[in-house]
Amino acid sequence: MLTFKVLDTLKPSDDVLRMITNTKPSNIKISNGQTLLIERTNIKSVEPIIYELTYRNKVIILWEYPINEIQGNHFYIPTTKETYSFNEVRKLLSQ
């Protein structure tokens, strides 16, 4: 049986929270992420910070990873299966 050890808890940064609140979503749901170690294997696993943003006509689910985990970009949107930088997400949310 696999056992996991939590190495670090990932919390949203102030810059990301400020960016999100500036776009005025009607509902925000945030789940903290974790860096896990699979014991006896020394394999690390990263669970991202998950933002669920509800606007009048759309819902955006945004995953935030620590830098260098996914192609140098922090953000991933599972519906489009693409990675985004901070500035690209800011432009996307302001539309």
C-alpha positions as CSV (number, residue, x, y, z in Angstrom):
1,M,0.0,0.0,0.0
2,L,1.3,3.4,-0.9
3,T,1.8,5.9,1.9
4,F,2.2,9.6,1.4
5,K,4.0,12.2,3.4
6,V,3.0,15.9,3.0
7,L,6.2,17.9,2.4
8,D,4.6,21.3,1.8
9,T,1.2,23.0,1.6
10,L,0.8,25.3,-1.3
11,K,-1.3,28.4,-0.7
12,P,-2.4,31.1,-3.2
13,S,-0.2,34.2,-3.4
14,D,-1.5,37.7,-2.7
15,D,-0.9,38.7,-6.4
16,V,-3.1,35.9,-7.7
17,L,-5.8,36.6,-5.2
18,R,-5.7,40.3,-6.1
19,M,-5.9,39.5,-9.8
20,I,-8.9,37.2,-9.3
21,T,-10.9,39.6,-7.0
22,N,-10.3,42.5,-9.5
23,T,-12.2,40.5,-12.2
24,K,-15.2,40.4,-9.8
25,P,-16.4,36.8,-10.0
26,S,-19.7,36.0,-8.4
27,N,-18.3,33.0,-6.6
28,I,-14.7,31.9,-5.8
29,K,-13.7,28.5,-4.5
30,I,-10.1,27.8,-3.7
31,S,-8.4,24.5,-2.7
32,N,-4.9,24.6,-1.3
33,G,-2.3,22.3,-3.0
34,Q,0.3,20.0,-1.6
35,T,3.7,18.6,-2.4
36,L,3.6,14.9,-1.4
37,L,6.3,12.3,-1.1
38,I,5.4,8.7,-1.9
39,E,7.3,7.0,0.9
40,R,9.7,4.2,0.1
41,T,10.0,5.4,-3.5
42,N,11.3,9.0,-3.1
43,I,8.9,10.1,-5.8
44,K,7.4,13.6,-5.3
45,S,3.9,14.4,-6.5
46,V,2.4,17.9,-6.7
47,E,-1.3,18.6,-6.2
48,P,-2.0,22.1,-7.6
49,I,-3.9,25.0,-6.0
50,I,-7.3,24.9,-7.6
51,Y,-9.4,28.0,-8.3
52,E,-13.0,27.7,-9.4
53,L,-14.3,31.0,-10.5
54,T,-17.9,31.5,-11.4
55,Y,-18.9,34.5,-13.5
56,R,-22.4,35.3,-14.9
57,N,-22.0,33.4,-18.1
58,K,-19.0,31.0,-17.5
59,V,-17.1,29.0,-15.0
60,I,-13.3,28.9,-15.1
61,I,-11.3,26.2,-13.4
62,L,-7.7,27.2,-13.0
63,W,-4.8,25.1,-11.6
64,E,-1.7,26.8,-10.2
65,Y,1.5,24.9,-9.9
66,P,4.8,25.9,-8.4
67,I,7.2,27.3,-11.0
68,N,9.2,24.7,-13.1
69,E,6.6,22.0,-12.7
70,I,4.9,22.6,-16.0
71,Q,6.9,24.1,-18.9
72,G,7.8,27.2,-16.9
73,N,4.3,28.5,-16.7
74,H,2.4,28.6,-13.4
75,F,-1.2,28.0,-14.5
76,Y,-3.0,25.2,-16.3
77,I,-6.6,25.2,-17.5
78,P,-7.9,21.6,-17.7
79,T,-10.7,22.4,-20.2
80,T,-8.3,23.8,-22.8
81,K,-5.4,21.6,-21.7
82,E,-2.9,24.5,-22.1
83,T,-0.5,26.2,-19.8
84,Y,-0.5,30.0,-19.2
85,S,1.7,32.6,-17.6
86,F,0.5,35.0,-15.0
87,N,0.0,37.8,-17.6
88,E,-1.8,35.5,-19.9
89,V,-4.3,34.5,-17.2
90,R,-4.8,38.1,-16.3
91,K,-5.8,38.9,-19.9
92,L,-8.0,35.8,-20.1
93,L,-9.9,36.7,-16.9
94,S,-10.4,40.3,-17.9
95,Q,-12.3,39.3,-21.1
